[in-house]
Structures are given as structure tokens and as C-alpha cells.
Amino acid sequence: MELVRRIWKEMTQDRIFDSAAALSYYLMLSFFPFLIFFLTILALISPGVDKPSLLDSLLAMAGQVVPAKAFFPIAVAVERLALNSNGGLLTFGLAGTLWAAASGVMSIMDGLDRAYEVKETRSFLLKGAIAIALTIGFTILAILGAGLFVAGDAVGNLLAHLVNARWAAWTGTALSLMFGLAAMIAGFGLMHYFGPNVKRDDRYFFTPGSVFGILLFLIASFGLSIYIRVSGSFGSSVYGAFGGVIVLLLWLYFLGLAILIGGELNSEIAKASNRST
């Protein structure tokens, strides 16, 4: 309980709620340039593929990860942009995505600096380069982790088909879920390792904060989905088209909070360790 009390005190002092709100805003801002970039790339690298069917499959997978109400504006945007994607939008999509998402990551880096109680001494260019690298790395790990989570049954069925044994199906599913969770934890670890301006000797890649943070985010995401489904909040009769946008912002806000709370936990554990030595 003492650890929980100290973490809550540090959370309010370090203004992590502000940093999480900034992250949700910038990630929301980066969504549509990212969709433009993604759909343009998809059109260029798969000219002979049935794009509507491929998009439907990808949207179906994404719909199993994102809360249903938050997923709706994404699906609508994808369907409309798919009709007008072209190579001329590739540069705009990439630049807009990196700028907006990296700006959100920089706000998280500031929050982690406050969590670890360190001053920012890195130059603006170095910090910006780290933010862009973190954006790319975190996105890849998040997509990989979410994909393995969603594809657990498919991986199990594939392994069962190859091995032709009863245990193969649940083993494949379990391995897919484990590696998916590991990829997500690695994404949080990436933020906690490179985000704060802390000496590398004083930090570790896989930390209790990374594990706790991703579990907290998964619980919050699941809880948000259940709450919306049961209560009927953010329904079209009250919020209209804005309901999905509000839920998406709230979901991204939970993501930022989970990363920062994990950083606060790591910081408090490090302080306790220093006091005991």
C-alpha cells in the first residue's frame, strides 16, 4: 500500500494526466495521415490483390483489438480513403504521421523525465530523432503484438494442420498469445528504456513497469469495451458521430496513462532499491 500511495502522489505531481492527454491528441491527429500512408503503400505493393477483401480482413482483425465504438470512425475513414488512394499522397501521409505521432511521443518522454526526476539535457534534434525512432519501433511492436493476439486461433489451427496432433492447436494458440504479449511488453519497454533522459547503466529494458503497464492497458481497454456495451453510453442518439471519436480518444488516453504509470512504478522501485543499499 505504501508503494501505491507513493505512485499516486508522484502521478499527480508529475502531471502524467496532462502528458497522456497530449499523447492521445497527437495520436488522434496522426491517425488519418497514417491511414493515407498505409492505404497508398497497400495500393502500390499489391496491385494484383483484391484490395477490398484484404481491407475487410485487416479491418476485421483490428476490430478485435480496438473497442467497437472507437473502431467505427477508423473503419469509415479507411473505406473512404481506399476509394481515393494514390501515390501522390504517400509523402504527405508519411510526413504527417511521423510529425504528429512523434510529437505525442515527445510529450510521453517529458512525462517520463518527470517520473524519473531527471532534467532534459538532450538537444531538440536528438530528442526528435529518438521520438521518431520510438514511434516507428513502438508501432511495429504494437501491430505485431496485436496481430499475434488476434491470430491466436489461426496459428493454433495452422500448427495442428502441420503437426497433426491434438496438443498442437492449443499449444499454437498459447504461443501466439505469449509472443503477442511479449511484443506489447517490449513496446512499453522501448518507451521506458529510451524515453527518459536516464543513464543507460541505471535502467533495464524489461521492467516491472512495462509488464504492469501493458496489463493495465489491456484491462482498461477490455473494461471500456464492456462498459460501453452494457451501459449503452456514447450511443448515436446522444453523441451521434462524435461518440466513436470520444471513445477512440479515451482509449488512446488510457494507453498514455499506462506507459506513464509503468514509468512511475519503475522510478519508485529504483528509489526504494537505492534507499536499501
C-alpha positions in Angstrom: 0.0 0.0 0.0 2.9 2.3 0.7 4.1 1.8 -2.9 0.7 2.6 -4.3 0.4 5.8 -2.2 3.8 7.0 -3.4 3.0 6.2 -7.0 -0.3 8.1 -6.8 1.5 11.1 -5.2 4.1 11.1 -7.9 1.4 10.8 -10.6 -0.3 14.0 -9.5 3.0 15.9 -9.0 4.4 14.8 -12.3 1.3 15.8 -14.3 1.1 12.5 -16.1 -2.5 13.0 -16.9 -1.6 16.1 -19.0 1.1 14.1 -20.8 -1.3 11.2 -21.5 -3.9 13.7 -22.8 -1.3 15.3 -25.1 -0.4 11.8 -26.4 -4.0 11.0 -27.2 -4.4 14.2 -29.1 -1.3 13.8 -31.2 -2.0 10.1 -31.9 -5.5 11.0 -32.9 -4.1 13.7 -35.2 -1.7 11.1 -36.7 -4.4 8.5 -37.5 -5.6 9.9 -40.8 -2.2 10.7 -42.3 -1.2 7.1 -41.2 -4.3 5.7 -42.9 -3.4 7.7 -46.1 0.2 6.4 -46.0 -0.9 2.8 -45.2 -3.5 2.6 -48.0 -1.2 4.2 -50.5 1.5 1.7 -49.7 -1.0 -1.1 -49.9 -2.1 0.0 -53.4 1.5 0.2 -54.6 2.8 -3.1 -53.3 -0.3 -5.2 -54.0 -1.6 -4.2 -57.4 -2.9 -7.7 -58.2 -4.6 -8.4 -54.9 -8.3 -8.0 -54.3 -7.9 -4.8 -52.1 -11.5 -4.7 -50.8 -11.2 -8.3 -49.5 -7.8 -7.6 -48.0 -9.0 -4.4 -46.3 -12.0 -6.3 -44.9 -9.7 -8.9 -43.4 -7.4 -6.2 -41.9 -10.4 -4.3 -40.5 -11.8 -7.5 -39.0 -8.6 -8.1 -37.2 -8.3 -4.5 -36.0 -11.9 -4.6 -34.8 -11.0 -7.4 -32.4 -8.4 -5.2 -30.7 -9.9 -1.7 -30.6 -13.2 -1.1 -28.7 -16.1 -1.3 -31.1 -17.3 2.3 -30.7 -13.7 3.6 -31.2 -13.3 1.3 -34.2 -16.2 2.8 -36.1 -14.6 6.1 -37.3 -11.5 4.2 -38.3 -13.4 1.8 -40.5 -15.4 4.7 -42.1 -12.2 6.6 -42.8 -10.5 3.5 -44.3 -13.4 2.8 -46.6 -13.5 6.4 -47.9 -9.7 6.8 -48.3 -9.5 3.4 -50.1 -11.6 4.9 -52.9 -9.2 7.8 -53.4 -5.7 6.5 -52.5 -2.9 7.4 -54.9 0.8 7.6 -54.9 0.9 11.4 -54.7 -0.4 11.2 -51.1 2.4 8.9 -49.9 4.9 11.6 -48.8 2.1 13.7 -47.1 0.8 10.6 -45.3 4.3 9.6 -44.0 5.3 13.2 -43.0 2.0 13.9 -41.3 2.1 10.6 -39.4 5.7 11.0 -38.2 5.2 14.6 -37.1 2.0 14.1 -35.2 2.9 10.7 -33.6 6.4 11.8 -32.7 5.0 15.0 -31.1 2.9 12.7 -28.9 5.8 10.5 -28.0 7.9 13.6 -27.1 5.1 14.5 -24.6 5.5 11.0 -23.1 9.2 11.5 -22.9 8.7 14.7 -21.0 6.4 12.8 -18.6 8.9 10.0 -18.1 11.6 12.6 -17.4 9.4 14.0 -14.6 8.7 10.4 -13.4 12.4 9.6 -13.1 13.1 13.1 -11.7 15.7 14.0 -14.3 16.3 17.1 -16.4 16.1 17.0 -20.2 19.7 17.7 -21.5 19.3 16.2 -24.9 19.2 18.6 -27.9 16.0 19.2 -29.7 17.3 17.4 -32.8 18.5 14.3 -30.8 15.2 14.2 -28.8 13.2 14.5 -32.0 15.2 11.7 -33.7 14.7 9.4 -30.6 11.0 10.3 -30.7 10.7 9.3 -34.4 12.6 6.0 -33.7 10.4 5.2 -30.8 7.3 6.0 -32.8 8.3 3.5 -35.5 9.6 0.9 -33.1 6.5 1.1 -30.8 4.1 1.0 -33.8 5.8 -2.1 -35.2 5.8 -3.9 -31.9 2.2 -2.9 -31.1 0.9 -4.1 -34.5 2.9 -7.3 -34.2 1.6 -7.9 -30.6 -2.0 -7.2 -31.5 -1.8 -9.3 -34.7 -0.5 -12.3 -32.7 -3.2 -11.8 -30.1 -5.9 -11.8 -32.7 -4.4 -14.6 -34.8 -4.1 -17.0 -31.9 -6.7 -19.4 -33.1 -5.4 -19.3 -36.7 -1.9 -20.0 -35.5 -3.2 -22.9 -33.5 -5.1 -24.4 -36.4 -2.1 -24.0 -38.7 0.2 -25.8 -36.2 -2.4 -28.5 -35.7 -2.6 -29.0 -39.5 1.2 -29.2 -39.8 1.8 -31.5 -36.8 -1.4 -33.4 -36.9 -1.6 -33.8 -33.1 -4.3 -32.8 -30.5 -2.0 -30.7 -28.4 -0.8 -28.6 -31.4 -3.9 -26.4 -31.6 -3.9 -25.1 -28.0 0.0 -25.0 -28.0 0.0 -22.8 -31.1 -2.7 -20.6 -29.6 -0.9 -20.3 -26.3 2.4 -19.5 -28.1 0.8 -16.9 -30.2 -0.7 -15.2 -27.2 2.5 -15.3 -25.3 4.6 -13.9 -28.1 1.9 -11.2 -28.7 2.0 -10.2 -25.0 5.9 -10.2 -25.2 5.8 -7.9 -28.2 3.5 -5.5 -26.4 5.7 -5.5 -23.3 8.7 -4.9 -25.5 6.9 -1.8 -26.9 6.4 -0.4 -23.4 10.0 -1.4 -22.6 11.2 0.5 -25.6 9.5 3.6 -24.2 10.8 3.2 -20.7 14.3 2.4 -21.8 14.9 5.2 -24.4 12.2 7.7 -23.4 13.6 9.3 -20.2 16.9 11.1 -20.1 18.5 8.5 -17.7 21.9 6.9 -17.9 21.8 3.6 -19.6 23.5 1.8 -16.6 20.6 2.8 -14.4 17.8 1.2 -16.5 16.7 -2.1 -17.9 14.7 -3.0 -21.0 12.2 -5.4 -19.4 10.9 -3.9 -16.2 8.1 -4.4 -13.8 6.6 -1.1 -15.0 6.5 -2.4 -18.6 4.7 -5.6 -17.6 2.3 -3.8 -15.2 1.7 -1.0 -17.8 0.6 -3.3 -20.6 -1.6 -5.4 -18.3 -3.2 -2.2 -17.0 -3.9 -1.1 -20.6 -5.4 -4.4 -21.6 -7.6 -4.4 -18.5 -8.7 -0.8 -19.2 -9.3 -1.5 -22.8 -11.4 -4.6 -22.0 -13.2 -2.7 -19.3 -14.0 0.2 -21.6 -15.5 -2.2 -24.2 -17.6 -3.9 -21.6 -18.8 -0.6 -20.1 -19.9 0.8 -23.5 -21.6 -2.5 -24.4 -23.5 -2.8 -21.1 -24.4 0.9 -20.4 -25.0 2.0 -24.0 -23.0 5.2 -23.4 -21.7 7.2 -26.3 -24.7 5.9 -28.3 -25.7 7.5 -31.6 -28.8 9.0 -30.1 -26.8 11.2 -27.7 -23.4 11.8 -29.2 -24.0 10.9 -32.8 -20.9 10.5 -34.9 -18.8 12.1 -32.2 -19.3 9.0 -29.9 -16.7 6.9 -31.7 -14.2 9.8 -31.7 -14.6 10.3 -28.0 -14.1 6.6 -27.3 -11.0 6.5 -29.5 -9.5 9.5 -27.7 -10.3 7.8 -24.3 -8.7 4.6 -25.5 -5.5 6.4 -26.6 -5.6 8.3 -23.3 -5.5 5.0 -21.4 -2.5 4.0 -23.5 -0.6 7.1 -22.5 -1.5 6.6 -18.8 -0.4 3.0 -18.8 3.0 3.9 -20.2 3.5 6.7 -17.7 2.2 4.7 -14.7 4.6 2.0 -15.6 7.4 4.6 -15.6 6.3 5.8 -12.2 6.4 2.3 -10.9 9.9 1.8 -12.3 11.0 5.0 -10.7 9.6 4.2 -7.3 11.2 0.7 -7.3 14.6 2.3 -8.3 14.3 4.8 -5.4 13.4 2.0 -2.9 16.4 0.0 -4.1 18.7 3.0 -3.7 17.4 3.6 -0.2 18.1 0.0 0.8 21.7 0.0 -0.4 
